[in-house]
Amino acid sequence: MGKENQSWVDEFIFLGLSQDFKIRTLLFIVFFTIYLLTVFGNLLIIILIFVDSRLHTPMYFFLRNLSFADLCFSTSIVPQVLVHFLAKKKSISFLECMTQIIVFLLVGCTECALLAVMSYDRYVAVCRPLHYSTVMTPHMCLQLTIGSWASGALVSLVDTTFTFHLPYRGQKIINHYFCEPPALLKLASADTYSTEMAIFAMGVVILLAPVSLILVSYWNIISTVIRMQSGEGRLKAFSTCGSHLIVVILFYGSGIFTYMRPNSKTTRQRDKMISVFYTVVTPMLNPIIYSLRNKDVKGALMKLSGRKSS
């Protein structure tokens, strides 16, 4: 046992997104700007929902959890990537890699569930408005939120356990910019079939099931909106649904591409760029699309600004 433990790798080295220093410098500026916008946008949403009583509704309760998940999601990856853009050696210890995967999967999978919950909330609001207050009770909202975080924890536990149950000896160069199970499996010194099947099964639970619920919810919402008498109401609903679906396509589409296909032995540059969508871009877009364009949130922001100025 002692001999085998000595042969295990104690750190991993990333190849990153580019080897060219000028490109890495440009990427540092882009990623740093996106990260600042992500932190500012999501923190702002959390604060506004907390201080303004008009935003103490089910939709904003879910949105506050989504913003917190986005904040943790981005912070678990981007700061390390920023450091590695400027560093010569892009290394991470075995323990740090495991921690990053646990946090990344926990908040990322929770976000998958929360987006589905939010689509269900909008479905009830638009398609069953008279029953909204009886269906989306505070107790129900709390249960749905706890269920979202619990599902994220479950998927994180299963994927991390299967990934790190494998032996990693000798090879330690990851052709990626952060620790992610599909990229890590390529370095395993054993057959990865059972791990790939476990990750695939968890992907069905946390990716395909929520996205199916979202598509069904929005199909019913759009069908209801089409029957509306008010042209202005139809336009507003279509605009909102369209924005939400863009985020869903970006987030779930890139996630499904990464986790729901056979794991090849090599990581292409295209695979890494697709990961950028759900790790870097969507956490910035969520607060803009789900809230900062919203009339209620704009009102809360103006109220908060007025309070500060006075």
Phi and psi in degrees as GROMACS dihedral restraints (atoms count N, CA, C in turn):
[ dihedral_restraints ]
;  ai    aj    ak    al  type     phi  dphi    fc
    3     4     5     6     1   -59.5    20    10
    4     5     6     7     1   -41.3    20    10
    6     7     8     9     1   -63.9    20    10
    7     8     9    10     1   -41.5    20    10
    9    10    11    12     1   -66.0    20    10
   10    11    12    13     1   -40.4    20    10
   12    13    14    15     1   -64.1    20    10
   13    14    15    16     1   -34.9    20    10
   15    16    17    18     1   -66.4    20    10
   16    17    18    19     1   -26.5    20    10
   18    19    20    21     1   -85.2    20    10
   19    20    21    22     1    -8.2    20    10
   21    22    23    24     1   -72.0    20    10
   22    23    24    25     1   143.3    20    10
   24    25    26    27     1   -70.6    20    10
   25    26    27    28     1   143.1    20    10
   27    28    29    30     1  -106.3    20    10
   28    29    30    31     1    -3.6    20    10
   30    31    32    33     1  -155.9    20    10
   31    32    33    34     1   160.5    20    10
   33    34    35    36     1  -120.0    20    10
   34    35    36    37     1   152.1    20    10
   36    37    38    39     1  -121.0    20    10
   37    38    39    40     1   127.9    20    10
   39    40    41    42     1   -88.6    20    10
   40    41    42    43     1   143.2    20    10
   42    43    44    45     1   -81.9    20    10
   43    44    45    46     1   -25.1    20    10
   45    46    47    48     1    78.2    20    10
   46    47    48    49     1  -169.1    20    10
   48    49    50    51     1   -86.8    20    10
   49    50    51    52     1   -22.2    20    10
   51    52    53    54     1  -160.0    20    10
   52    53    54    55     1   150.8    20    10
   54    55    56    57     1   -96.3    20    10
   55    56    57    58     1   -14.4    20    10
   57    58    59    60     1   -79.5    20    10
   58    59    60    61     1   125.8    20    10
   60    61    62    63     1   -64.4    20    10
   61    62    63    64     1   -38.8    20    10
   63    64    65    66     1   -64.6    20    10
   64    65    66    67     1   -42.2    20    10
   66    67    68    69     1   -65.9    20    10
   67    68    69    70     1   -40.2    20    10
   69    70    71    72     1   -63.8    20    10
   70    71    72    73     1   -36.7    20    10
   72    73    74    75     1   -65.5    20    10
   73    74    75    76     1   -42.8    20    10
   75    76    77    78     1   -64.2    20    10
   76    77    78    79     1   -43.5    20    10
   78    79    80    81     1   -63.0    20    10
   79    80    81    82     1   -36.8    20    10
   81    82    83    84     1   -58.8    20    10
   82    83    84    85     1   -45.8    20    10
   84    85    86    87     1   -63.3    20    10
   85    86    87    88     1   -44.8    20    10
   87    88    89    90     1   -64.1    20    10
   88    89    90    91     1   -49.6    20    10
   90    91    92    93     1   -65.8    20    10
   91    92    93    94     1   -39.1    20    10
   93    94    95    96     1   -63.8    20    10
   94    95    96    97     1   -42.5    20    10
   96    97    98    99     1   -63.3    20    10
   97    98    99   100     1   -46.5    20    10
   99   100   101   102     1   -61.7    20    10
  100   101   102   103     1   -41.0    20    10
  102   103   104   105     1   -65.1    20    10
  103   104   105   106     1   -42.2    20    10
  105   106   107   108     1   -60.6    20    10
  106   107   108   109     1   -44.9    20    10
  108   109   110   111     1   -62.6    20    10
  109   110   111   112     1   -39.2    20    10
  111   112   113   114     1   -63.2    20    10
  112   113   114   115     1   -48.9    20    10
  114   115   116   117     1   -64.4    20    10
  115   116   117   118     1   -47.7    20    10
  117   118   119   120     1   -63.2    20    10
  118   119   120   121     1   -47.5    20    10
  120   121   122   123     1   -63.2    20    10
  121   122   123   124     1   -46.3    20    10
  123   124   125   126     1   -72.9    20    10
  124   125   126   127     1   -38.7    20    10
  126   127   128   129     1   -63.3    20    10
  127   128   129   130     1   -39.8    20    10
  129   130   131   132     1   -61.5    20    10
  130   131   132   133     1   -44.2    20    10
  132   133   134   135     1   -62.0    20    10
  133   134   135   136     1   -45.3    20    10
  135   136   137   138     1   -59.9    20    10
  136   137   138   139     1   -44.3    20    10
  138   139   140   141     1   -66.9    20    10
  139   140   141   142     1   -46.3    20    10
  141   142   143   144     1   -60.5    20    10
  142   143   144   145     1   -45.0    20    10
  144   145   146   147     1   -66.2    20    10
  145   146   147   148     1   -33.7    20    10
  147   148   149   150     1   -71.0    20    10
  148   149   150   151     1   -41.5    20    10
  150   151   152   153     1   -89.6    20    10
  151   152   153   154     1   -22.5    20    10
  153   154   155   156     1  -101.1    20    10
  154   155   156   157     1   115.8    20    10
  156   157   158   159     1   -65.1    20    10
  157   158   159   160     1   -23.3    20    10
  159   160   161   162     1   -68.2    20    10
  160   161   162   163     1   -18.9    20    10
  162   163   164   165     1   -98.2    20    10
  163   164   165   166     1    11.1    20    10
  165   166   167   168     1   -87.1    20    10
  166   167   168   169     1    65.1    20    10
  168   169   170   171     1  -124.8    20    10
  169   170   171   172     1   164.6    20    10
  171   172   173   174     1   -53.4    20    10
  172   173   174   175     1   -44.7    20    10
  174   175   176   177     1   -58.9    20    10
  175   176   177   178     1   -44.1    20    10
  177   178   179   180     1   -78.1    20    10
  178   179   180   181     1   -23.8    20    10
  180   181   182   183     1   -64.4    20    10
  181   182   183   184     1   -44.8    20    10
  183   184   185   186     1   -66.6    20    10
  184   185   186   187     1   -38.8    20    10
  186   187   188   189     1   -64.6    20    10
  187   188   189   190     1   -37.0    20    10
  189   190   191   192     1   -63.2    20    10
  190   191   192   193     1   -41.2    20    10
  192   193   194   195     1   -66.1    20    10
  193   194   195   196     1   -38.7    20    10
  195   196   197   198     1   -63.3    20    10
  196   197   198   199     1   -43.3    20    10
  198   199   200   201     1   -63.7    20    10
  199   200   201   202     1   -40.4    20    10
  201   202   203   204     1   -64.5    20    10
  202   203   204   205     1   -42.1    20    10
  204   205   206   207     1   -62.6    20    10
  205   206   207   208     1   -43.0    20    10
  207   208   209   210     1   -60.9    20    10
  208   209   210   211     1   -42.0    20    10
  210   211   212   213     1   -61.5    20    10
  211   212   213   214     1   -47.1    20    10
  213   214   215   216     1   -67.9    20    10
  214   215   216   217     1   -39.8    20    10
  216   217   218   219     1   -59.3    20    10
  217   218   219   220     1   -51.7    20    10
  219   220   221   222     1   -66.8    20    10
  220   221   222   223     1   -41.0    20    10
  222   223   224   225     1   -69.5    20    10
  223   224   225   226     1   -25.2    20    10
  225   226   227   228     1   -72.2    20    10
  226   227   228   229     1   -14.3    20    10
  228   229   230   231     1  -124.3    20    10
  229   230   231   232     1   -52.8    20    10
  231   232   233   234     1   -62.8    20    10
  232   233   234   235     1   -45.7    20    10
  234   235   236   237     1   -55.7    20    10
  235   236   237   238     1   -40.9    20    10
  237   238   239   240     1   -64.6    20    10
  238   239   240   241     1   -41.1    20    10
  240   241   242   243     1   -62.8    20    10
  241   242   243   244     1   -40.3    20    10
  243   244   245   246     1   -61.4    20    10
  244   245   246   247     1   -43.4    20    10
  246   247   248   249     1   -63.2    20    10
  247   248   249   250     1   -41.9    20    10
  249   250   251   252     1   -70.4    20    10
  250   251   252   253     1   -24.4    20    10
  252   253   254   255     1   -61.3    20    10
  253   254   255   256     1   -31.5    20    10
  255   256   257   258     1  -104.7    20    10
  256   257   258   259     1    -7.8    20    10
  258   259   260   261     1   -91.5    20    10
  259   260   261   262     1   151.7    20    10
  261   262   263   264     1   -76.2    20    10
  262   263   264   265     1   -45.1    20    10
  264   265   266   267     1  -107.7    20    10
  265   266   267   268     1   116.6    20    10
  267   268   269   270     1   -97.2    20    10
  268   269   270   271     1    76.8    20    10
  270   271   272   273     1  -109.6    20    10
  271   272   273   274     1   158.5    20    10
  273   274   275   276     1  -146.6    20    10
  274   275   276   277     1   136.7    20    10
  276   277   278   279     1   -70.8    20    10
  277   278   279   280     1   161.6    20    10
  279   280   281   282     1   -58.1    20    10
  280   281   282   283     1   -44.1    20    10
  282   283   284   285     1   -66.7    20    10
  283   284   285   286     1   -41.3    20    10
  285   286   287   288     1   -64.9    20    10
  286   287   288   289     1   -37.6    20    10
  288   289   290   291     1   -63.7    20    10
  289   290   291   292     1   -43.8    20    10
  291   292   293   294     1   -63.3    20    10
  292   293   294   295     1   -43.6    20    10
  294   295   296   297     1   -62.1    20    10
  295   296   297   298     1   -42.2    20    10
  297   298   299   300     1   -61.7    20    10
  298   299   300   301     1   -42.7    20    10
  300   301   302   303     1   -64.3    20    10
  301   302   303   304     1   -42.9    20    10
  303   304   305   306     1   -59.6    20    10
  304   305   306   307     1   -50.0    20    10
  306   307   308   309     1   -68.0    20    10
  307   308   309   310     1   -45.5    20    10
  309   310   311   312     1   -58.1    20    10
  310   311   312   313     1   -45.5    20    10
  312   313   314   315     1   -71.6    20    10
  313   314   315   316     1   -39.3    20    10
  315   316   317   318     1   -58.3    20    10
  316   317   318   319     1   -54.3    20    10
  318   319   320   321     1   -77.6    20    10
  319   320   321   322     1   -33.0    20    10
  321   322   323   324     1   -65.7    20    10
  322   323   324   325     1   -44.5    20    10
  324   325   326   327     1   -71.8    20    10
  325   326   327   328     1   -33.7    20    10
  327   328   329   330     1   -61.7    20    10
  328   329   330   331     1   -40.6    20    10
  330   331   332   333     1   -62.5    20    10
  331   332   333   334     1   -39.6    20    10
  333   334   335   336     1   -56.3    20    10
  334   335   336   337     1   -46.8    20    10
  336   337   338   339     1   -68.2    20    10
  337   338   339   340     1   -40.1    20    10
  339   340   341   342     1   -63.9    20    10
  340   341   342   343     1   -39.1    20    10
  342   343   344   345     1   -62.3    20    10
  343   344   345   346     1   -36.8    20    10
  345   346   347   348     1   -68.2    20    10
  346   347   348   349     1   -41.9    20    10
  348   349   350   351     1   -61.6    20    10
  349   350   351   352     1   -41.8    20    10
  351   352   353   354     1   -66.5    20    10
  352   353   354   355     1   -34.6    20    10
  354   355   356   357     1   -68.7    20    10
  355   356   357   358     1   -36.7    20    10
  357   358   359   360     1   -65.4    20    10
  358   359   360   361     1   -40.6    20    10
  360   361   362   363     1   -58.8    20    10
  361   362   363   364     1   -44.2    20    10
  363   364   365   366     1   -68.1    20    10
  364   365   366   367     1   -35.8    20    10
  366   367   368   369     1   -60.5    20    10
  367   368   369   370     1   -47.2    20    10
  369   370   371   372     1   -63.9    20    10
  370   371   372   373     1   -41.6    20    10
  372   373   374   375     1   -64.0    20    10
  373   374   375   376     1   -39.7    20    10
  375   376   377   378     1   -88.4    20    10
  376   377   378   379     1   -43.8    20    10
  378   379   380   381     1   -91.1    20    10
  379   380   381   382     1   -24.7    20    10
  381   382   383   384     1  -135.0    20    10
  382   383   384   385     1    56.6    20    10
  384   385   386   387     1   -59.2    20    10
  385   386   387   388     1   -33.4    20    10
  387   388   389   390     1   -70.8    20    10
  388   389   390   391     1   -22.8    20    10
  390   391   392   393     1  -100.4    20    10
  391   392   393   394     1     0.4    20    10
  393   394   395   396     1   -56.8    20    10
  394   395   396   397     1   -49.4    20    10
  396   397   398   399     1   -66.8    20    10
  397   398   399   400     1   -26.9    20    10
  399   400   401   402     1   -86.4    20    10
  400   401   402   403     1   -26.9    20    10
  402   403   404   405     1   -83.9    20    10
  403   404   405   406     1   -51.8    20    10
  405   406   407   408     1   -91.4    20    10
  406   407   408   409     1    63.5    20    10
  408   409   410   411     1   -76.2    20    10
  409   410   411   412     1   160.7    20    10
  411   412   413   414     1   -53.8    20    10
  412   413   414   415     1   -38.9    20    10
  414   415   416   417     1   -64.8    20    10
  415   416   417   418     1   -42.9    20    10
  417   418   419   420     1   -64.6    20    10
  418   419   420   421     1   -42.7    20    10
  420   421   422   423     1   -61.1    20    10
  421   422   423   424     1   -42.1    20    10
  423   424   425   426     1   -64.9    20    10
  424   425   426   427     1   -42.8    20    10
  426   427   428   429     1   -62.5    20    10
  427   428   429   430     1   -43.5    20    10
  429   430   431   432     1   -64.4    20    10
  430   431   432   433     1   -38.2    20    10
  432   433   434   435     1   -69.7    20    10
  433   434   435   436     1   -45.8    20    10
  435   436   437   438     1   -61.2    20    10
  436   437   438   439     1   -40.5    20    10
  438   439   440   441     1   -61.3    20    10
  439   440   441   442     1   -38.0    20    10
  441   442   443   444     1   -64.6    20    10
  442   443   444   445     1   -47.7    20    10
  444   445   446   447     1   -66.9    20    10
  445   446   447   448     1   -36.2    20    10
  447   448   449   450     1   -65.9    20    10
  448   449   450   451     1   -40.5    20    10
  450   451   452   453     1   -66.2    20    10
  451   452   453   454     1   -38.1    20    10
  453   454   455   456     1   -62.3    20    10
  454   455   456   457     1   -41.6    20    10
  456   457   458   459     1   -65.8    20    10
  457   458   459   460     1   -39.7    20    10
  459   460   461   462     1   -63.6    20    10
  460   461   462   463     1   -49.4    20    10
  462   463   464   465     1   -63.5    20    10
  463   464   465   466     1   -41.3    20    10
  465   466   467   468     1   -60.6    20    10
  466   467   468   469     1   -44.0    20    10
  468   469   470   471     1   -63.5    20    10
  469   470   471   472     1   -46.7    20    10
  471   472   473   474     1   -65.3    20    10
  472   473   474   475     1   -51.2    20    10
  474   475   476   477     1   -63.3    20    10
  475   476   477   478     1   -42.5    20    10
  477   478   479   480     1   -66.4    20    10
  478   479   480   481     1   -43.5    20    10
  480   481   482   483     1   -60.4    20    10
  481   482   483   484     1   -47.3    20    10
  483   484   485   486     1   -67.3    20    10
  484   485   486   487     1   -38.9    20    10
  486   487   488   489     1   -66.1    20    10
  487   488   489   490     1   -45.7    20    10
  489   490   491   492     1   -91.1    20    10
  490   491   492   493     1     0.5    20    10
  492   493   494   495     1   -74.7    20    10
  493   494   495   496     1   -22.5    20    10
  495   496   497   498     1   -75.3    20    10
  496   497   498   499     1   150.6    20    10
  498   499   500   501     1   -81.7    20    10
  499   500   501   502     1   138.7    20    10
  501   502   503   504     1  -121.6    20    10
  502   503   504   505     1   103.2    20    10
  504   505   506   507     1  -129.1    20    10
  505   506   507   508     1   136.5    20    10
  507   508   509   510     1    83.8    20    10
  508   509   510   511     1   -79.6    20    10
  510   511   512   513     1   -68.5    20    10
  511   512   513   514     1   129.5    20    10
  513   514   515   516     1  -138.8    20    10
  514   515   516   517     1     7.7    20    10
  516   517   518   519     1   -93.3    20    10
  517   518   519   520     1   116.9    20    10
  519   520   521   522     1   -99.0    20    10
  520   521   522   523     1   121.8    20    10
  522   523   524   525     1   -81.8    20    10
  523   524   525   526     1    68.0    20    10
  525   526   527   528     1  -158.7    20    10
  526   527   528   529     1   179.8    20    10
  528   529   530   531     1  -112.4    20    10
  529   530   531   532     1    -2.7    20    10
  531   532   533   534     1  -157.1    20    10
  532   533   534   535     1   168.8    20    10
  534   535   536   537     1   -75.8    20    10
  535   536   537   538     1   116.2    20    10
  537   538   539   540     1  -138.0    20    10
  538   539   540   541     1   135.2    20    10
  540   541   542   543     1   -47.5    20    10
  541   542   543   544     1   -50.2    20    10
  543   544   545   546     1   -58.7    20    10
  544   545   546   547     1   -36.1    20    10
  546   547   548   549     1   -73.3    20    10
  547   548   549   550     1   -36.3    20    10
  549   550   551   552     1   -70.3    20    10
  550   551   552   553     1   -35.4    20    10
  552   553   554   555     1   -60.2    20    10
  553   554   555   556     1   -26.6    20    10
  555   556   557   558     1   -65.8    20    10
  556   557   558   559     1   -18.4    20    10
  558   559   560   561     1   -98.0    20    10
  559   560   561   562     1    -6.0    20    10
  561   562   563   564     1   -64.2    20    10
  562   563   564   565     1   143.0    20    10
  564   565   566   567     1   -95.6    20    10
  565   566   567   568     1    30.0    20    10
  567   568   569   570     1  -152.4    20    10
  568   569   570   571     1   171.8    20    10
  570   571   572   573     1   -65.3    20    10
  571   572   573   574     1   131.5    20    10
  573   574   575   576     1  -105.1    20    10
  574   575   576   577     1     8.4    20    10
  576   577   578   579     1   -57.8    20    10
  577   578   579   580     1   -49.1    20    10
  579   580   581   582     1   -63.9    20    10
  580   581   582   583     1   -36.7    20    10
  582   583   584   585     1   -66.5    20    10
  583   584   585   586     1   -42.9    20    10
  585   586   587   588     1   -61.6    20    10
  586   587   588   589     1   -39.8    20    10
  588   589   590   591     1   -66.7    20    10
  589   590   591   592     1   -38.0    20    10
  591   592   593   594     1   -65.6    20    10
  592   593   594   595     1   -43.5    20    10
  594   595   596   597     1   -65.4    20    10
  595   596   597   598     1   -39.6    20    10
  597   598   599   600     1   -61.9    20    10
  598   599   600   601     1   -44.3    20    10
  600   601   602   603     1   -62.7    20    10
  601   602   603   604     1   -42.1    20    10
  603   604   605   606     1   -66.3    20    10
  604   605   606   607     1   -31.7    20    10
  606   607   608   609     1   -65.3    20    10
  607   608   609   610     1   -38.4    20    10
  609   610   611   612     1   -61.1    20    10
  610   611   612   613     1   -43.4    20    10
  612   613   614   615     1   -66.7    20    10
  613   614   615   616     1   -46.3    20    10
  615   616   617   618     1  -102.9    20    10
  616   617   618   619     1   -10.5    20    10
  618   619   620   621     1  -113.3    20    10
  619   620   621   622     1   -58.9    20    10
  621   622   623   624     1   -68.8    20    10
  622   623   624   625     1   -42.2    20    10
  624   625   626   627     1   -63.5    20    10
  625   626   627   628     1   -50.6    20    10
  627   628   629   630     1   -62.0    20    10
  628   629   630   631     1   -41.8    20    10
  630   631   632   633     1   -66.4    20    10
  631   632   633   634     1   -32.4    20    10
  633   634   635   636     1   -64.4    20    10
  634   635   636   637     1   -44.4    20    10
  636   637   638   639     1   -61.6    20    10
  637   638   639   640     1   -41.4    20    10
  639   640   641   642     1   -63.0    20    10
  640   641   642   643     1   -46.6    20    10
  642   643   644   645     1   -64.3    20    10
  643   644   645   646     1   -40.8    20    10
  645   646   647   648     1   -64.3    20    10
  646   647   648   649     1   -43.5    20    10
  648   649   650   651     1   -60.3    20    10
  649   650   651   652     1   -47.9    20    10
  651   652   653   654     1   -72.1    20    10
  652   653   654   655     1   -28.5    20    10
  654   655   656   657     1   -62.6    20    10
  655   656   657   658     1   -44.8    20    10
  657   658   659   660     1   -67.5    20    10
  658   659   660   661     1   -37.7    20    10
  660   661   662   663     1   -63.4    20    10
  661   662   663   664     1   -46.9    20    10
  663   664   665   666     1   -64.3    20    10
  664   665   666   667     1   -40.1    20    10
  666   667   668   669     1   -61.0    20    10
  667   668   669   670     1   -40.3    20    10
  669   670   671   672     1   -69.0    20    10
  670   671   672   673     1   -41.6    20    10
  672   673   674   675     1   -63.1    20    10
  673   674   675   676     1   -39.4    20    10
  675   676   677   678     1   -59.6    20    10
  676   677   678   679     1   -33.2    20    10
  678   679   680   681     1   -82.5    20    10
  679   680   681   682     1    -2.5    20    10
  681   682   683   684     1   -66.7    20    10
  682   683   684   685     1   145.8    20    10
  684   685   686   687     1   -78.4    20    10
  685   686   687   688     1   -38.2    20    10
  687   688   689   690     1   -76.9    20    10
  688   689   690   691     1   123.0    20    10
  690   691   692   693     1   -68.6    20    10
  691   692   693   694     1   -36.0    20    10
  693   694   695   696     1   -65.8    20    10
  694   695   696   697     1   -40.7    20    10
  696   697   698   699     1   -64.1    20    10
  697   698   699   700     1   -40.6    20    10
  699   700   701   702     1   -62.6    20    10
  700   701   702   703     1   -44.9    20    10
  702   703   704   705     1   -62.9    20    10
  703   704   705   706     1   -43.5    20    10
  705   706   707   708     1   -64.4    20    10
  706   707   708   709     1   -44.0    20    10
  708   709   710   711     1   -65.7    20    10
  709   710   711   712     1   -42.6    20    10
  711   712   713   714     1   -64.2    20    10
  712   713   714   715     1   -39.1    20    10
  714   715   716   717     1   -62.7    20    10
  715   716   717   718     1   -45.1    20    10
  717   718   719   720     1   -65.3    20    10
  718   719   720   721     1   -48.6    20    10
  720   721   722   723     1   -61.2    20    10
  721   722   723   724     1   -41.5    20    10
  723   724   725   726     1   -61.2    20    10
  724   725   726   727     1   -43.8    20    10
  726   727   728   729     1   -63.4    20    10
  727   728   729   730     1   -45.0    20    10
  729   730   731   732     1   -63.0    20    10
  730   731   732   733     1   -41.2    20    10
  732   733   734   735     1   -67.6    20    10
  733   734   735   736     1   -30.0    20    10
  735   736   737   738     1   -61.8    20    10
  736   737   738   739     1   -45.6    20    10
  738   739   740   741     1   -63.5    20    10
  739   740   741   742     1   -43.0    20    10
  741   742   743   744     1   -60.2    20    10
  742   743   744   745     1   -45.6    20    10
  744   745   746   747     1   -63.3    20    10
  745   746   747   748     1   -44.2    20    10
  747   748   749   750     1   -63.7    20    10
  748   749   750   751     1   -49.3    20    10
  750   751   752   753     1   -71.5    20    10
  751   752   753   754     1   -54.8    20    10
  753   754   755   756     1   -72.4    20    10
  754   755   756   757     1   -38.6    20    10
  756   757   758   759     1   -59.2    20    10
  757   758   759   760     1   -48.4    20    10
  759   760   761   762     1   -69.0    20    10
  760   761   762   763     1   -36.8    20    10
  762   763   764   765     1   -66.1    20    10
  763   764   765   766     1   -43.8    20    10
  765   766   767   768     1   -64.4    20    10
  766   767   768   769     1   -39.7    20    10
  768   769   770   771     1   -60.5    20    10
  769   770   771   772     1   -38.0    20    10
  771   772   773   774     1   -78.7    20    10
  772   773   774   775     1   -42.1    20    10
  774   775   776   777     1  -103.8    20    10
  775   776   777   778     1   -11.4    20    10
  777   778   779   780     1  -115.0    20    10
  778   779   780   781     1    31.4    20    10
  780   781   782   783     1  -138.7    20    10
  781   782   783   784     1   160.0    20    10
  783   784   785   786     1   -56.3    20    10
  784   785   786   787     1   139.5    20    10
  786   787   788   789     1   -83.5    20    10
  787   788   789   790     1   108.1    20    10
  789   790   791   792     1   -77.6    20    10
  790   791   792   793     1   167.3    20    10
  792   793   794   795     1   -79.7    20    10
  793   794   795   796     1   -13.4    20    10
  795   796   797   798     1  -123.4    20    10
  796   797   798   799     1   149.0    20    10
  798   799   800   801     1  -104.4    20    10
  799   800   801   802     1   121.2    20    10
  801   802   803   804     1   -89.5    20    10
  802   803   804   805     1   161.7    20    10
  804   805   806   807     1   -60.4    20    10
  805   806   807   808     1   -33.6    20    10
  807   808   809   810     1   -61.3    20    10
  808   809   810   811     1   -39.6    20    10
  810   811   812   813     1   -63.0    20    10
  811   812   813   814     1   -40.5    20    10
  813   814   815   816     1   -68.3    20    10
  814   815   816   817     1   -39.2    20    10
  816   817   818   819     1   -66.9    20    10
  817   818   819   820     1   -35.7    20    10
  819   820   821   822     1   -65.7    20    10
  820   821   822   823     1   -37.0    20    10
  822   823   824   825     1   -62.1    20    10
  823   824   825   826     1   -29.3    20    10
  825   826   827   828     1   -60.2    20    10
  826   827   828   829     1   -33.5    20    10
  828   829   830   831     1   -60.7    20    10
  829   830   831   832     1   -48.5    20    10
  831   832   833   834     1   -89.1    20    10
  832   833   834   835     1   -15.8    20    10
  834   835   836   837     1   -94.0    20    10
  835   836   837   838     1   -28.5    20    10
  837   838   839   840     1  -119.4    20    10
  838   839   840   841     1   -46.6    20    10
  840   841   842   843     1   -77.1    20    10
  841   842   843   844     1   -52.0    20    10
  843   844   845   846     1   -64.5    20    10
  844   845   846   847     1   -34.3    20    10
  846   847   848   849     1   -60.7    20    10
  847   848   849   850     1   -26.1    20    10
  849   850   851   852     1   -80.5    20    10
  850   851   852   853     1   -37.2    20    10
  852   853   854   855     1   -73.6    20    10
  853   854   855   856     1   -33.8    20    10
  855   856   857   858     1   -52.9    20    10
  856   857   858   859     1   -51.1    20    10
  858   859   860   861     1   -64.4    20    10
  859   860   861   862     1   -30.5    20    10
  861   862   863   864     1   -70.7    20    10
  862   863   864   865     1   -48.9    20    10
  864   865   866   867     1   -76.3    20    10
  865   866   867   868     1   -41.4    20    10
  867   868   869   870     1   -83.1    20    10
  868   869   870   871     1   -18.3    20    10
  870   871   872   873     1  -144.0    20    10
  871   872   873   874     1   -46.0    20    10
  873   874   875   876     1   -66.3    20    10
  874   875   876   877     1   -17.4    20    10
  876   877   878   879     1   -88.2    20    10
  877   878   879   880     1    -4.1    20    10
  879   880   881   882     1   -83.3    20    10
  880   881   882   883     1   138.7    20    10
  882   883   884   885     1   -61.3    20    10
  883   884   885   886     1   -41.5    20    10
  885   886   887   888     1   -64.1    20    10
  886   887   888   889     1   -41.8    20    10
  888   889   890   891     1   -68.9    20    10
  889   890   891   892     1   -39.8    20    10
  891   892   893   894     1   -60.6    20    10
  892   893   894   895     1   -40.5    20    10
  894   895   896   897     1   -63.9    20    10
  895   896   897   898     1   -41.6    20    10
  897   898   899   900     1   -65.4    20    10
  898   899   900   901     1   -37.0    20    10
  900   901   902   903     1   -66.7    20    10
  901   902   903   904     1   -43.0    20    10
  903   904   905   906     1   -64.5    20    10
  904   905   906   907     1   -39.0    20    10
  906   907   908   909     1   -64.0    20    10
  907   908   909   910     1   -43.0    20    10
  909   910   911   912     1   -66.2    20    10
  910   911   912   913     1   -41.6    20    10
  912   913   914   915     1   -63.0    20    10
  913   914   915   916     1   -41.0    20    10
  915   916   917   918     1   -63.5    20    10
  916   917   918   919     1   -38.3    20    10
  918   919   920   921     1   -63.7    20    10
  919   920   921   922     1   -43.5    20    10
  921   922   923   924     1   -67.8    20    10
  922   923   924   925     1   -41.7    20    10
  924   925   926   927     1   -68.3    20    10
  925   926   927   928     1   -32.1    20    10
